[in-house]
Amino acid sequence: MALDFAAGCVGGCAGIMVGYPLDTIKVHIQTQDYRNPKYRGTWHCFRTILAKESIAGFYRGMSSPMAGVAVINAIVFGIYGHTHRNSSNPEALYSHFLAGASAGIAQTPICSPMELAKTRLQLQSSTGTQFVGPLHVLKHIYRTEGFRGIFNGLGITLLREAPSYGIYFFTYEALTRNELSAPTSTLTMLMAGGLAGTASWVVSYPLDVIKSRLQAAPSSRYANALDCYRQSIQAEGYACLFRGLNSTIIRAFPTNAATFAAVTWTFRLFGQNQVEVDAPQPEAKEIIVNQNRGASKDERFLKKWNSLLDNIWSNGQYAKTCSTLSMGVFDNSIVGTSALNYRKERSDNEIKDDKDQLSLTRVKVINEDDENEQANSEEDVDFESEPEVLAIQDIEESRNLDKNR
């Protein structure tokens, strides 16, 4: 589990470095005054920030998420990995959703104050307030709004993070799952990670708009997240819930592609492959079953028929019958006749000849043994000895059996 935390930290840092400039654009568009908008779109917002604040303007406030990303992503990937491995059915896709939702809930108490500080830092040039860093922001909020102000937007953040991370891990697992045990390629990681991040943001974006507005506004403007939602809808309509979505999608793809690629390669470098270990791999038995299902009916019939013949042939008593039956079946002369019926149809003379031949053979063996023991004796064979009596009884029993038949 320690490696889960370390990999999450590395992946989070990589994602922040790639996507933070677009996150700054997103927040500016989300929180601008609709009555007097400063930006006409994503590209206009990008050019305006670049002209006024240069490249540094896109990374203002990055120390806050960068400082907290180690803890947040460590919690996310640590809780996700632990929950998924201990789930009742880890191979099912819904287990990835539940594990991801659990991770999102667990990191919310840390994520909410961090994003509050990030939002205030990103908007400080337009509000006129100057902060030197995230801790300065949180101290100012605590002095002016109290302890409750530090966790402003906690509830709406929780509602955003749970389904967002559930869809996040669910989508990535669904896109990287394959029937073979081959490791996931880097290109597949990047594509799957980018699409997973995009899907999670599309679903949770309206909640993110309410969260950003609630955290950017003074504490006296909105009573709670529901009040912020009502005022926004009444003033701007439902379109406000998707304002800035294009910049968010543009940011989400490279950010999450870098995150998952960094996480996966961290596991590989340390001798584990977390993402691919979590992914269920088909067993050899399942592959064999699928191959057997594709076999034709004729092939299955021939296999069963050959197995039946092998079982009959293994019984020495019916070897001759089985051989004759098999020849007859493949000659189409006695198709459908079982070994038992075929034996009954044999003539009484053939059965009698077989029994007599068997009895004569046994008597011959007995006589040869007696001749070895009594080489100089010229007396007739004594039929009263025990082996000879048994031979005679066998002959009589076989003849009685033939008569009954």
FENURUR-V540582 format. One record per backbone hydrogen bond with DSSP energy under -0.5 kcal/mol. NH is the residue of the N-H (numbers start at 0). CO is the residue of the C=O. E is the energy in kcal/mol with one decimal. If there is no record, write none. Layout:
NH/CO/E  NH/CO/E
//
This chain:
4/0/-1.6  5/1/-2.1  6/2/-2.7  7/3/-2.2  8/4/-2.0  9/5/-2.1  10/6/-2.6  11/7/-2.4  12/8/-2.1  13/9/-2.0  14/10/-2.2  15/11/-2.3  16/12/-2.1  17/13/-1.6  18/14/-2.5  19/15/-1.9  22/18/-1.6  23/19/-2.1  24/20/-1.6  25/21/-2.1  26/22/-2.2  27/23/-2.0  28/24/-2.1  29/25/-2.4  30/26/-1.9  31/27/-0.6  31/28/-0.5  35/32/-0.5  36/33/-0.6  44/40/-2.3  45/41/-2.4  46/42/-2.2  47/43/-2.2  48/44/-2.4  49/45/-2.1  50/46/-2.2  51/47/-2.2  52/48/-2.9  53/48/-0.5  53/49/-1.1  56/52/-0.7  56/53/-1.2  57/54/-1.4  58/54/-0.6  58/55/-0.8  59/56/-0.6  61/58/-1.9  63/60/-0.9  64/60/-0.8  65/61/-2.5  66/62/-2.2  67/63/-1.9  68/64/-1.9  69/65/-0.6  71/67/-3.0  72/68/-2.5  73/69/-1.3  74/70/-2.3  75/71/-2.7  76/72/-2.5  77/73/-2.0  78/74/-2.9  79/75/-2.2  80/76/-2.2  81/77/-2.3  82/78/-2.7  83/79/-2.5  84/80/-2.2  85/81/-1.4  86/83/-1.2  89/86/-0.6  91/88/-1.6  94/91/-0.7  95/91/-0.6  95/92/-0.9  96/92/-1.4  97/93/-2.5  98/94/-2.2  99/95/-2.3  100/96/-2.6  101/97/-2.2  102/98/-1.9  103/99/-2.3  104/100/-2.2  105/101/-2.1  106/102/-1.6  107/103/-0.6  107/104/-0.7  109/106/-0.8  110/106/-2.5  111/107/-2.6  112/108/-0.5  113/109/-1.4  114/110/-2.6  115/111/-1.9  116/112/-2.2  117/113/-2.2  118/114/-2.6  119/115/-2.0  120/116/-2.1  121/117/-2.3  122/118/-1.5  123/120/-0.8  125/122/-0.9  126/122/-1.6  127/123/-1.5  130/128/-0.5  136/132/-1.8  137/133/-2.4  138/134/-2.4  139/135/-2.2  140/136/-2.5  141/137/-2.3  142/138/-2.1  143/139/-2.1  144/140/-3.2  145/140/-0.7  145/141/-1.0  148/145/-0.6  149/145/-0.8  149/146/-0.5  150/146/-0.8  150/147/-0.5  151/148/-1.4  153/150/-1.8  156/152/-1.8  157/153/-2.0  158/154/-2.0  159/155/-1.4  160/156/-2.7  161/157/-1.9  162/158/-0.6  163/159/-1.4  164/160/-2.6  165/161/-1.6  166/162/-2.5  167/163/-1.9  168/164/-2.2  169/165/-2.0  170/166/-2.7  171/167/-1.7  172/168/-2.3  173/169/-2.3  174/170/-2.0  175/171/-1.7  176/172/-1.3  188/184/-2.2  189/185/-2.5  190/186/-2.5  191/187/-2.9  192/188/-2.9  193/189/-2.3  194/190/-2.4  195/191/-2.4  196/192/-2.3  197/193/-2.1  198/194/-2.5  199/195/-2.2  200/196/-1.8  201/197/-2.2  202/198/-1.7  203/199/-1.8  204/200/-1.4  207/203/-1.7  208/204/-2.2  209/205/-1.7  210/206/-2.2  211/207/-2.5  212/208/-2.2  213/209/-2.4  214/210/-2.3  215/211/-1.9  216/212/-1.7  220/217/-1.7  221/217/-0.7  227/223/-2.0  228/224/-2.2  229/225/-2.4  230/226/-2.5  231/227/-2.1  232/228/-2.2  233/229/-2.5  234/230/-1.9  235/231/-2.5  236/231/-0.5  236/232/-1.8  239/236/-1.3  240/237/-1.4  241/238/-1.5  242/239/-1.0  244/241/-1.7  247/243/-1.6  248/244/-2.6  249/245/-2.3  250/246/-1.9  251/247/-2.9  252/248/-1.8  253/249/-0.8  254/250/-1.8  255/251/-2.3  256/252/-2.0  257/253/-2.3  258/254/-1.8  259/255/-2.3  260/256/-2.0  261/257/-2.3  262/258/-2.3  263/259/-2.7  264/260/-2.3  265/261/-1.7  266/262/-1.8  267/263/-2.0  268/264/-2.4  269/265/-1.4  270/267/-1.4  271/266/-3.6  276/272/-2.5  277/273/-2.5  278/274/-1.2  286/282/-1.6  287/283/-2.3  288/284/-2.4  289/285/-2.2  290/286/-2.0  291/287/-2.5  292/288/-2.0  293/289/-1.0  294/291/-1.1  299/295/-1.9  300/296/-2.3  301/297/-2.5  302/298/-2.1  303/299/-2.1  304/300/-2.5  305/301/-2.6  306/302/-2.1  307/303/-2.1  308/304/-2.2  309/305/-2.1  310/306/-1.9  311/307/-2.0  312/308/-2.5  313/309/-1.5  314/311/-1.2  315/313/-0.8  317/314/-1.1  318/315/-1.1  321/317/-2.9  322/318/-2.4  323/319/-2.2  324/320/-2.7  325/321/-2.8  326/322/-2.2  327/323/-2.3  328/324/-2.4  329/325/-2.3  330/326/-1.3  331/328/-1.5  332/327/-2.2  333/327/-1.2  336/333/-1.9  337/335/-0.6  341/337/-2.3  342/338/-1.8  343/339/-1.8  344/340/-1.5  345/342/-0.9  350/346/-1.6  351/347/-2.4  352/348/-2.6  353/349/-1.9  354/350/-2.2  355/351/-2.9  356/352/-2.4  357/353/-2.1  358/354/-2.5  359/355/-2.8  360/356/-1.8  361/357/-1.9  362/358/-2.3  363/359/-2.3  364/360/-1.9  365/361/-2.0  366/362/-2.6  367/363/-2.1  368/364/-1.7  369/365/-2.0  370/366/-2.2  371/367/-1.5  372/368/-1.5  373/369/-2.3  374/371/-0.5  376/373/-0.7  382/380/-0.9  384/381/-1.2  388/384/-2.3  389/385/-2.0  390/386/-1.7  391/387/-2.2  392/388/-2.4  393/389/-2.1  394/390/-1.9  395/391/-2.4  396/392/-2.5  397/393/-2.2  398/394/-2.1  399/395/-2.5  400/396/-2.2  401/397/-1.9  402/398/-2.3  403/399/-2.3  404/400/-1.8
//
